[in-house]
Amino acid sequence: MRRLSRLERVTAAHATPDAEARRAWRQGLGVALATSAYGVSFGALAVAAGLDIWQTCVLSLVMFTGGSQFAFVGVIAAGGLPAAPAAIASASLLGVRNIAYGMRMSPVVGTGFWRRAAAAQFTIDESTAVSLAQTTRRARTLGFWVTGIAIYIGWNLSTLAGALLGDVLGDPRAYGLDAAAAAAFLALLWPRLRHRQPIAVGIAAAVVATMLTPVLMPGIPVLIAAVVAVVVGWFNWLGVGDAPPEEPDDVAERVGLP
Amino acid sequence: MTLWTAVLVAAIICVALKTLGYLIPQRFVEAPRPARIADLLTVALLSALVAVQTLGEGQAIVVDARIPAVLVAAGLLLLRAPFLVVVVAAALVAALLRLWGWAA
């Protein structure tokens, strides 16, 4: 995706406004299609974790940010209802990066209270990425809205399909759904492991979470592992200079998960 | 707390975080420290979730079919396989190992 978008950026320099707009539409719908495909896996995993179909759908309708949704059901799957506060905290912490996306999209989405309120809900990895990949102001605005709205529709429909499917399947372990959840987290993590600092933080966080699992309530080890990120990030251990880290432009979520 | 309460509270917090981005001034995003911490926070949480989801079972550490499944997933990610392929392959590996009785 990265190579393609760079190539398209070069051609876009000579493109007409119409071609720019068409490109924003095409990219947005392409990303939306890929994303919608695995809303199915979220729906099935959520039902396997013990949520009912309505709760699963409310997560996709209201929370609408894939990493947080997977984290919420992952912690509930491990600890059940007693782990609910930890599930809320995990989902919230993973939602923190959407603040940064909102700040970047703020000048792009347009004016007016309702328009901006709606934009906030559509602010996710993919809509931000597609928008920032465009070169003109109009195409950036268009890219944001097309991607956000198309994924919202697709993600919610596929979540419902997955939840209905998960309900029929029965024992999630027999279908390897527990392993699928671990693989999903790994796939979300993978493209972020490009530099020494995130790799070190990732390994340390995994070790901390594993060591603490036998002694603490499910969900809490994950939260304590997050402290590793705050400490390393604060002092910038193993970091490179003081430049703000650039968001990788081919993060898995962006080509698949809101 | 009921599960419904948890679902709604978590969802509302996530919506509030998205909205917050549109309310705070632009210069905050350019400060390196908060941006760096937000970035590393995502890495730490996802990595911890991989570990717990692969090895945890309640409060126990368990070695079962999930480990070979996650190793296969990692191999596919090295080969740049798409998300859906990685997730389905991991499920398949775990399901087959359990079906054949090779792993718990």
Boltz contact constraints between the chains, C-beta under 6 A:
constraints:
  - contact:
      token1: [A, 37]
      token2: [B, 84]
      max_distance: 6.0
  - contact:
      token1: [A, 38]
      token2: [B, 84]
      max_distance: 6.0
  - contact:
      token1: [A, 41]
      token2: [B, 87]
      max_distance: 6.0
  - contact:
      token1: [A, 55]
      token2: [B, 7]
      max_distance: 6.0
  - contact:
      token1: [A, 58]
      token2: [B, 7]
      max_distance: 6.0
  - contact:
      token1: [A, 62]
      token2: [B, 11]
      max_distance: 6.0
  - contact:
      token1: [A, 63]
      token2: [B, 11]
      max_distance: 6.0
  - contact:
      token1: [A, 63]
      token2: [B, 14]
      max_distance: 6.0
  - contact:
      token1: [A, 65]
      token2: [B, 14]
      max_distance: 6.0
  - contact:
      token1: [A, 68]
      token2: [B, 14]
      max_distance: 6.0
  - contact:
      token1: [A, 72]
      token2: [B, 10]
      max_distance: 6.0
  - contact:
      token1: [A, 74]
      token2: [B, 49]
      max_distance: 6.0
  - contact:
      token1: [A, 74]
      token2: [B, 53]
      max_distance: 6.0
  - contact:
      token1: [A, 78]
      token2: [B, 56]
      max_distance: 6.0
  - contact:
      token1: [A, 84]
      token2: [B, 1]
      max_distance: 6.0
  - contact:
      token1: [A, 84]
      token2: [B, 6]
      max_distance: 6.0
  - contact:
      token1: [A, 88]
      token2: [B, 6]
      max_distance: 6.0
  - contact:
      token1: [A, 88]
      token2: [B, 9]
      max_distance: 6.0
  - contact:
      token1: [A, 88]
      token2: [B, 10]
      max_distance: 6.0
  - contact:
      token1: [A, 91]
      token2: [B, 10]
      max_distance: 6.0
  - contact:
      token1: [A, 92]
      token2: [B, 13]
      max_distance: 6.0
  - contact:
      token1: [A, 93]
      token2: [B, 41]
      max_distance: 6.0
  - contact:
      token1: [A, 93]
      token2: [B, 45]
      max_distance: 6.0
  - contact:
      token1: [A, 94]
      token2: [B, 45]
      max_distance: 6.0
  - contact:
      token1: [A, 95]
      token2: [B, 14]
      max_distance: 6.0
  - contact:
      token1: [A, 95]
      token2: [B, 17]
      max_distance: 6.0
  - contact:
      token1: [A, 96]
      token2: [B, 38]
      max_distance: 6.0
  - contact:
      token1: [A, 96]
      token2: [B, 41]
      max_distance: 6.0
  - contact:
      token1: [A, 97]
      token2: [B, 38]
      max_distance: 6.0
  - contact:
      token1: [A, 97]
      token2: [B, 42]
      max_distance: 6.0
  - contact:
      token1: [A, 98]
      token2: [B, 17]
      max_distance: 6.0
  - contact:
      token1: [A, 98]
      token2: [B, 18]
      max_distance: 6.0
  - contact:
      token1: [A, 99]
      token2: [B, 17]
      max_distance: 6.0
  - contact:
      token1: [A, 99]
      token2: [B, 20]
      max_distance: 6.0
  - contact:
      token1: [A, 99]
      token2: [B, 21]
      max_distance: 6.0
  - contact:
      token1: [A, 100]
      token2: [B, 29]
      max_distance: 6.0
  - contact:
      token1: [A, 100]
      token2: [B, 38]
      max_distance: 6.0
  - contact:
      token1: [A, 102]
      token2: [B, 18]
      max_distance: 6.0
  - contact:
      token1: [A, 102]
      token2: [B, 21]
      max_distance: 6.0
  - contact:
      token1: [A, 102]
      token2: [B, 22]
      max_distance: 6.0
  - contact:
      token1: [A, 103]
      token2: [B, 21]
      max_distance: 6.0
  - contact:
      token1: [A, 103]
      token2: [B, 29]
      max_distance: 6.0
  - contact:
      token1: [A, 106]
      token2: [B, 22]
      max_distance: 6.0
  - contact:
      token1: [A, 116]
      token2: [B, 22]
      max_distance: 6.0
  - contact:
      token1: [A, 120]
      token2: [B, 18]
      max_distance: 6.0
  - contact:
      token1: [A, 120]
      token2: [B, 19]
      max_distance: 6.0
  - contact:
      token1: [A, 120]
      token2: [B, 22]
      max_distance: 6.0
  - contact:
      token1: [A, 123]
      token2: [B, 18]
      max_distance: 6.0
  - contact:
      token1: [A, 175]
      token2: [B, 95]
      max_distance: 6.0
  - contact:
      token1: [A, 176]
      token2: [B, 91]
      max_distance: 6.0
  - contact:
      token1: [A, 176]
      token2: [B, 94]
      max_distance: 6.0
  - contact:
      token1: [A, 176]
      token2: [B, 95]
      max_distance: 6.0
  - contact:
      token1: [A, 178]
      token2: [B, 66]
      max_distance: 6.0
  - contact:
      token1: [A, 179]
      token2: [B, 66]
      max_distance: 6.0
  - contact:
      token1: [A, 179]
      token2: [B, 69]
      max_distance: 6.0
  - contact:
      token1: [A, 179]
      token2: [B, 90]
      max_distance: 6.0
  - contact:
      token1: [A, 179]
      token2: [B, 91]
      max_distance: 6.0
  - contact:
      token1: [A, 179]
      token2: [B, 94]
      max_distance: 6.0
  - contact:
      token1: [A, 180]
      token2: [B, 87]
      max_distance: 6.0
  - contact:
      token1: [A, 180]
      token2: [B, 90]
      max_distance: 6.0
  - contact:
      token1: [A, 180]
      token2: [B, 91]
      max_distance: 6.0
  - contact:
      token1: [A, 181]
      token2: [B, 53]
      max_distance: 6.0
  - contact:
      token1: [A, 182]
      token2: [B, 50]
      max_distance: 6.0
  - contact:
      token1: [A, 182]
      token2: [B, 53]
      max_distance: 6.0
  - contact:
      token1: [A, 182]
      token2: [B, 54]
      max_distance: 6.0
  - contact:
      token1: [A, 182]
      token2: [B, 66]
      max_distance: 6.0
  - contact:
      token1: [A, 182]
      token2: [B, 70]
      max_distance: 6.0
  - contact:
      token1: [A, 183]
      token2: [B, 73]
      max_distance: 6.0
  - contact:
      token1: [A, 183]
      token2: [B, 86]
      max_distance: 6.0
  - contact:
      token1: [A, 183]
      token2: [B, 87]
      max_distance: 6.0
  - contact:
      token1: [A, 183]
      token2: [B, 90]
      max_distance: 6.0
  - contact:
      token1: [A, 184]
      token2: [B, 87]
      max_distance: 6.0
  - contact:
      token1: [A, 185]
      token2: [B, 46]
      max_distance: 6.0
  - contact:
      token1: [A, 185]
      token2: [B, 49]
      max_distance: 6.0
  - contact:
      token1: [A, 185]
      token2: [B, 50]
      max_distance: 6.0
  - contact:
      token1: [A, 186]
      token2: [B, 50]
      max_distance: 6.0
  - contact:
      token1: [A, 186]
      token2: [B, 73]
      max_distance: 6.0
  - contact:
      token1: [A, 187]
      token2: [B, 83]
      max_distance: 6.0
  - contact:
      token1: [A, 187]
      token2: [B, 86]
      max_distance: 6.0
  - contact:
      token1: [A, 188]
      token2: [B, 46]
      max_distance: 6.0
  - contact:
      token1: [A, 189]
      token2: [B, 46]
      max_distance: 6.0
  - contact:
      token1: [A, 189]
      token2: [B, 47]
      max_distance: 6.0
  - contact:
      token1: [A, 190]
      token2: [B, 77]
      max_distance: 6.0
  - contact:
      token1: [A, 192]
      token2: [B, 43]
      max_distance: 6.0
  - contact:
      token1: [A, 198]
      token2: [B, 43]
      max_distance: 6.0
  - contact:
      token1: [A, 201]
      token2: [B, 40]
      max_distance: 6.0
  - contact:
      token1: [A, 201]
      token2: [B, 43]
      max_distance: 6.0
  - contact:
      token1: [A, 201]
      token2: [B, 44]
      max_distance: 6.0
  - contact:
      token1: [A, 202]
      token2: [B, 43]
      max_distance: 6.0
  - contact:
      token1: [A, 202]
      token2: [B, 47]
      max_distance: 6.0
  - contact:
      token1: [A, 205]
      token2: [B, 44]
      max_distance: 6.0
  - contact:
      token1: [A, 205]
      token2: [B, 47]
      max_distance: 6.0
  - contact:
      token1: [A, 205]
      token2: [B, 48]
      max_distance: 6.0
  - contact:
      token1: [A, 206]
      token2: [B, 47]
      max_distance: 6.0
  - contact:
      token1: [A, 206]
      token2: [B, 51]
      max_distance: 6.0
  - contact:
      token1: [A, 209]
      token2: [B, 48]
      max_distance: 6.0
  - contact:
      token1: [A, 209]
      token2: [B, 51]
      max_distance: 6.0
  - contact:
      token1: [A, 209]
      token2: [B, 52]
      max_distance: 6.0
  - contact:
      token1: [A, 210]
      token2: [B, 51]
      max_distance: 6.0
  - contact:
      token1: [A, 210]
      token2: [B, 55]
      max_distance: 6.0
  - contact:
      token1: [A, 213]
      token2: [B, 56]
      max_distance: 6.0
  - contact:
      token1: [A, 213]
      token2: [B, 61]
      max_distance: 6.0
  - contact:
      token1: [A, 214]
      token2: [B, 59]
      max_distance: 6.0
  - contact:
      token1: [A, 222]
      token2: [B, 48]
      max_distance: 6.0
  - contact:
      token1: [A, 222]
      token2: [B, 49]
      max_distance: 6.0
  - contact:
      token1: [A, 222]
      token2: [B, 52]
      max_distance: 6.0
  - contact:
      token1: [A, 225]
      token2: [B, 44]
      max_distance: 6.0
  - contact:
      token1: [A, 225]
      token2: [B, 48]
      max_distance: 6.0
  - contact:
      token1: [A, 226]
      token2: [B, 41]
      max_distance: 6.0
  - contact:
      token1: [A, 226]
      token2: [B, 44]
      max_distance: 6.0
  - contact:
      token1: [A, 226]
      token2: [B, 45]
      max_distance: 6.0
  - contact:
      token1: [A, 228]
      token2: [B, 44]
      max_distance: 6.0
  - contact:
      token1: [A, 229]
      token2: [B, 40]
      max_distance: 6.0
  - contact:
      token1: [A, 229]
      token2: [B, 41]
      max_distance: 6.0
  - contact:
      token1: [A, 229]
      token2: [B, 44]
      max_distance: 6.0
  - contact:
      token1: [A, 230]
      token2: [B, 37]
      max_distance: 6.0
  - contact:
      token1: [A, 233]
      token2: [B, 36]
      max_distance: 6.0
  - contact:
      token1: [A, 233]
      token2: [B, 37]
      max_distance: 6.0
  - contact:
      token1: [A, 233]
      token2: [B, 40]
      max_distance: 6.0
  - contact:
      token1: [A, 242]
      token2: [B, 32]
      max_distance: 6.0
  - contact:
      token1: [A, 244]
      token2: [B, 32]
      max_distance: 6.0
  - contact:
      token1: [A, 244]
      token2: [B, 35]
      max_distance: 6.0
  - contact:
      token1: [A, 245]
      token2: [B, 36]
      max_distance: 6.0
  - contact:
      token1: [A, 245]
      token2: [B, 39]
      max_distance: 6.0
  - contact:
      token1: [A, 252]
      token2: [B, 83]
      max_distance: 6.0
  - contact:
      token1: [A, 256]
      token2: [B, 83]
      max_distance: 6.0
